[in-house]
Amino acid sequence: MHGLRLKGFAEAAGVGEAVGIPEAEAKPVLDQLVADGHATYRDGKLSGFSLSKPGREEHVRLLAAELQEAGARDLIDGAYRQFLLLNTCLLEVCTEWQLREVAGESTVNDHSDAAYDAGVIEKLADLHAEVEPICNDLGAALVRFAGYGPRLAHALQRVRDGDTDWFTKPMIPSYHTVWFEMHEDLLCTLGIERGSEGEG
């Protein structure tokens, strides 16, 4: 249910990847959510599962109960506030990866300038070094957060190995994709609406 909430709309493989279980384990759970009325499945050109309104309400209830039982709200909230300080930096680095200045004009980065790309990758690596302790703190507070650090590290390594898609491509667990999921996970865990983020 939580993996489906983070993905929004996905097949079993994507949901399983988000929570660290094989597709074969995720599929029967998702089918049961559909049977229970907590999820729906759309079959067609774009196929996938999504939470129903009752499913979203049950998910909110379960998250609140988990947080209270673990006594981890203060730890998660503190890690979230540290994460927010890095979030703008991540967005800026992703923009630098997608666009670069040529002859005074911003243009799509075609990755033909190896020196430029290497500089941006170095910035991503520096940012990763800052977010790693936050990932560790989150994993210590709630086990389900433990996968973000390794997933981000894997994406960074793929970028370093020359696979440029693993920086920002949305349809794979790229660095930006995993970062976005962790951000969404923090928001729904703490019951914060994305539109009201930063208030209070």
C-alpha positions as a printed NumPy array, in Angstrom:
array([[  0.   ,   0.   ,   0.   ],
       [  2.807,   2.381,   0.872],
       [  4.764,   1.618,  -2.294],
       [  1.64 ,   2.226,  -4.335],
       [  1.073,   5.545,  -2.561],
       [  4.609,   6.646,  -3.459],
       [  4.318,   5.541,  -7.087],
       [  0.808,   6.87 ,  -7.557],
       [  0.155,   4.577, -10.525],
       [  2.313,   1.582, -11.334],
       [  2.518,  -2.074, -12.198],
       [  3.605,  -4.604,  -9.572],
       [  7.273,  -4.421, -10.602],
       [  7.474,  -0.686,  -9.939],
       [  5.682,  -0.951,  -6.612],
       [  7.924,  -3.822,  -5.544],
       [ 11.04 ,  -1.869,  -6.505],
       [  9.897,   1.072,  -4.381],
       [  9.602,  -1.071,  -1.245],
       [ 12.407,  -3.529,  -1.896],
       [ 10.491,  -6.722,  -2.689],
       [ 10.305,  -8.826,  -5.887],
       [  7.435,  -8.354,  -8.319],
       [  6.277, -11.907,  -7.544],
       [  5.715, -10.919,  -3.914],
       [  4.163,  -7.547,  -4.661],
       [  1.592,  -8.75 ,  -7.22 ],
       [ -0.585, -10.93 ,  -4.907],
       [ -0.595,  -8.197,  -2.258],
       [ -1.738,  -5.645,  -4.827],
       [ -4.396,  -8.038,  -6.126],
       [ -5.657,  -8.419,  -2.558],
       [ -5.799,  -4.635,  -2.147],
       [ -8.015,  -4.528,  -5.237],
       [-10.215,  -7.304,  -3.84 ],
       [-10.512,  -5.39 ,  -0.55 ],
       [-11.474,  -2.174,  -2.322],
       [ -8.284,  -0.386,  -1.284],
       [ -6.868,  -0.236,  -4.816],
       [ -7.98 ,  -0.324,  -8.42 ],
       [ -6.346,  -1.803, -11.507],
       [ -6.574,  -0.235, -14.942],
       [ -5.827,  -2.43 , -17.931],
       [ -5.113,  -0.914, -21.301],
       [ -2.446,   1.072, -23.122],
       [ -1.292,   2.306, -19.717],
       [ -1.869,  -0.446, -17.16 ],
       [ -1.312,  -0.273, -13.444],
       [ -2.55 ,  -0.175,  -9.888],
       [ -3.539,   2.898,  -7.889],
       [ -4.976,   3.43 ,  -4.431],
       [ -8.718,   4.009,  -4.194],
       [-10.161,   6.728,  -1.94 ],
       [-10.762,   4.189,   0.891],
       [ -7.23 ,   2.884,   0.302],
       [ -5.703,   6.336,   0.659],
       [ -7.664,   6.904,   3.859],
       [ -6.542,   3.549,   5.274],
       [ -2.961,   4.291,   4.286],
       [ -3.042,   7.594,   6.196],
       [ -4.389,   5.775,   9.25 ],
       [ -1.734,   3.063,   9.073],
       [  1.107,   5.583,   8.676],
       [ -0.062,   7.566,  11.705],
       [ -0.299,   4.376,  13.777],
       [  3.169,   3.247,  12.658],
       [  4.723,   6.605,  13.548],
       [  3.081,   6.681,  16.962],
       [  4.031,   3.08 ,  17.764],
       [  7.662,   3.669,  16.79 ],
       [  7.834,   6.958,  18.698],
       [  9.805,   8.28 ,  15.746],
       [  8.008,  11.512,  14.833],
       [ 10.696,  13.851,  16.192],
       [ 13.487,  11.881,  14.499],
       [ 11.675,  11.776,  11.151],
       [ 10.749,  15.444,  11.401],
       [ 14.355,  16.428,  12.137],
       [ 15.657,  14.388,   9.211],
       [ 12.982,  15.885,   6.964],
       [ 14.049,  19.424,   7.837],
       [ 17.661,  18.555,   7.012],
       [ 16.512,  16.968,   3.761],
       [ 14.63 ,  20.133,   2.79 ],
       [ 17.836,  22.151,   3.051],
       [ 19.349,  19.901,   0.365],
       [ 16.264,  19.628,  -1.827],
       [ 16.76 ,  22.967,  -3.591],
       [ 20.401,  22.041,  -4.24 ],
       [ 19.329,  18.758,  -5.841],
       [ 16.871,  20.545,  -8.12 ],
       [ 19.577,  23.015,  -9.164],
       [ 22.039,  20.212,  -9.944],
       [ 19.391,  18.388, -12.001],
       [ 18.733,  21.582, -13.967],
       [ 22.466,  21.926, -14.62 ],
       [ 22.48 ,  18.356, -15.901],
       [ 19.593,  18.949, -18.277],
       [ 20.612,  22.428, -19.492],
       [ 23.909,  24.211, -20.035],
       [ 24.96 ,  27.625, -21.23 ],
       [ 26.419,  27.859, -24.727],
       [ 27.45 ,  31.24 , -26.163],
       [ 25.495,  32.979, -23.426],
       [ 22.284,  31.051, -24.058],
       [ 20.708,  28.207, -22.132],
       [ 20.42 ,  25.072, -24.243],
       [ 19.582,  21.393, -23.771],
       [ 22.613,  19.48 , -22.546],
       [ 23.457,  16.913, -25.233],
       [ 26.253,  15.5  , -23.013],
       [ 28.879,  16.157, -25.66 ],
       [ 30.966,  18.232, -23.225],
       [ 32.608,  15.628, -20.992],
       [ 34.26 ,  18.221, -18.766],
       [ 30.945,  19.972, -18.105],
       [ 29.197,  16.688, -17.304],
       [ 32.02 ,  15.615, -15.012],
       [ 31.643,  18.853, -13.048],
       [ 27.911,  18.342, -12.585],
       [ 28.409,  14.699, -11.548],
       [ 30.932,  15.886,  -8.965],
       [ 28.296,  18.259,  -7.556],
       [ 25.837,  15.352,  -7.358],
       [ 28.437,  13.246,  -5.544],
       [ 29.035,  16.053,  -3.035],
       [ 25.292,  16.337,  -2.452],
       [ 25.033,  12.574,  -2.022],
       [ 27.686,  12.708,   0.694],
       [ 25.459,  15.198,   2.546],
       [ 22.235,  13.219,   2.193],
       [ 23.754,   9.853,   3.19 ],
       [ 23.724,  10.587,   6.951],
       [ 20.092,  11.714,   6.647],
       [ 19.209,   8.43 ,   4.937],
       [ 20.981,   6.541,   7.728],
       [ 19.062,   8.455,  10.4  ],
       [ 15.765,   7.779,   8.631],
       [ 16.546,   4.071,   8.301],
       [ 17.372,   3.888,  11.998],
       [ 14.063,   5.571,  12.863],
       [ 11.861,   3.438,  10.566],
       [ 13.176,   0.376,   8.736],
       [ 11.171,   1.11 ,   5.579],
       [ 13.383,   4.172,   4.964],
       [ 16.537,   2.033,   4.918],
       [ 16.436,   1.412,   1.164],
       [ 16.824,   5.016,   0.047],
       [ 20.541,   5.349,   0.766],
       [ 21.531,   2.248,  -1.258],
       [ 19.129,   3.141,  -4.091],
       [ 20.559,   6.657,  -4.377],
       [ 24.112,   5.29 ,  -4.228],
       [ 23.287,   2.804,  -7.002],
       [ 21.872,   5.536,  -9.229],
       [ 24.925,   7.742,  -8.625],
       [ 27.243,   4.88 ,  -9.551],
       [ 25.339,   4.264, -12.771],
       [ 25.761,   7.952, -13.668],
       [ 29.473,   7.749, -12.864],
       [ 29.709,   4.68 , -15.105],
       [ 28.454,   6.764, -18.028],
       [ 24.742,   5.918, -18.094],
       [ 23.337,   9.45 , -18.265],
       [ 19.708,   8.295, -17.937],
       [ 20.307,   7.469, -14.262],
       [ 20.612,  11.135, -13.34 ],
       [ 17.059,  12.366, -14.017],
       [ 15.096,   9.962, -16.256],
       [ 11.605,   9.552, -14.726],
       [ 10.705,   6.015, -15.845],
       [ 13.634,   4.315, -14.085],
       [ 14.9  ,   4.533, -10.467],
       [ 17.238,   7.394, -11.418],
       [ 18.755,   9.623,  -8.749],
       [ 16.025,  12.229,  -9.172],
       [ 13.261,   9.577,  -9.182],
       [ 14.433,   8.001,  -5.92 ],
       [ 14.998,  11.425,  -4.348],
       [ 11.448,  12.447,  -5.307],
       [ 10.068,   9.229,  -3.771],
       [ 11.967,   9.84 ,  -0.532],
       [ 10.615,  13.399,  -0.424],
       [  7.069,  12.11 ,  -0.976],
       [  7.629,   9.424,   1.676],
       [  8.661,  12.04 ,   4.226],
       [  5.666,  14.216,   3.422],
       [  3.065,  11.464,   3.729],
       [  4.748,   9.973,   6.814],
       [  4.541,  13.315,   8.582],
       [  1.116,  14.167,   7.165],
       [  2.337,  17.245,   5.297],
       [  0.608,  18.358,   2.114],
       [  3.151,  19.214,  -0.605],
       [  1.353,  22.498,  -1.279],
       [  1.74 ,  23.618,   2.343],
       [  5.355,  22.522,   2.679],
       [  7.495,  24.997,   4.555],
       [  4.638,  26.545,   6.499],
       [  4.796,  26.646,  10.278]])
